[in-house]
Amino acid sequence: MNIKHEPNIPICIIGAGGIVADAHLPAYKIANYTVKGIVNRNKAKAVALAEKFGIEKVYDSLEEMVTDNGTEVIYDFALPASEIINVLERLPDEATVLIQKPYGESLDEAKAIHKLAYQKHLQAGVNFQMRFAPYILEAKRMIADGLLGDIVDIEVYVNVHTPWNLWEFLFVKERMEINYHSIHYVDLIRSFLGNPKKVLARTFKHPQALQLASVKSNIIMDYGDLVRAVIHTNHNHNYSPQKQESYVKIEGTKGAIKIGFGALINYPHGIPDTFEYIHLEDGVAEWKTKPLHGTWFPHAFIGTMREMQRAKARIIQKPENSIDDALMTMACVEAAYISNEKDGIAVSTLI
């Protein structure tokens, strides 16, 4: 990613949890973005991150941060979705804001956030960052160059063991796996194919994780009879990392791409990503590998912030990850939950 001539508007971080430490701040360091300040309820965590990443100021409160910076910075906050409205109400009108996903706990909450953002004339985006991972950007370049032909199939497959205890707040959520994990893949497929006609889904518990609302999901995004778009996730494959898998497979009429994203395997340690592709040419084809620099965590987080930087600098009218686009991802997620509750035909009724 060429960021040499990109704007560098100062960033103020709200929150000092694991995602900030492991993704936001490392990404901004790679991109040479200036992080001016940070605030967190537990100030000690903010101080630790400020010392590690060279952040200029640790604020005692959000109000102090706002008084000091007004609308001159980009506010980047990584808090649970239930905190979004509370934070937006305390930010100045016309502020530029990057909101950590999901965009609310439900579509109704997303609509309320959306209404507030427009009332305050905020320039706001949501941190749906997987679409900006280096391997996804490369796949989109290859598709734009016509190497795959027409896209006919996108499959996301995740079979891993996720240590959910790292995120204690998830244990009280009524909606979990789709809203906090598979939402990434819903947004990703939308970034390739646009909005689906409808969504079908089923999300599941596991006997060894009954405290969580769900840990496995099957989702079909319906784009008509010629395109299959599916998401399969299982976060309770606790049988060593040996058979864990996580990949995105994209098939077209002229070729295919298979991306192994290793961040989820043996989490949080991960394994290297892989990028394989095949292109049908003159009747001869073989799979090839392509080396790429960067991965989902933290490099994709550069992309979402870059969009906000460019929007605030008026280089673009609206970020790709705008709240308007995010609202459509939330609509797909809502459709998945409605489908989970209501869809399906009882076999007994057919006999």
WONORKA-V670826 format. One record per helix or strand of 2 or more residues. SS is the DSSP state (alpha for helix, beta for strand). FROM is the first residue (numbers start at 0). TO is the last residue. Records with the same first field share a line. If there is no record, write none. Layout:
SS=FROM-TO ; FROM-TO
This chain:
beta=10-13 ; 34-38 ; 56-57 ; 73-76 ; 95-98 ; 122-125 ; 150-158 ; 197-203 ; 215-221 ; 227-233 ; 244-251 ; 254-259 ; 273-278 ; 287-288
alpha=17-29 ; 42-52 ; 61-68 ; 80-89 ; 106-118 ; 129-131 ; 133-143 ; 163-165 ; 167-171 ; 176-192 ; 206-208 ; 240-242 ; 261-263 ; 299-311 ; 322-341 ; 346-349
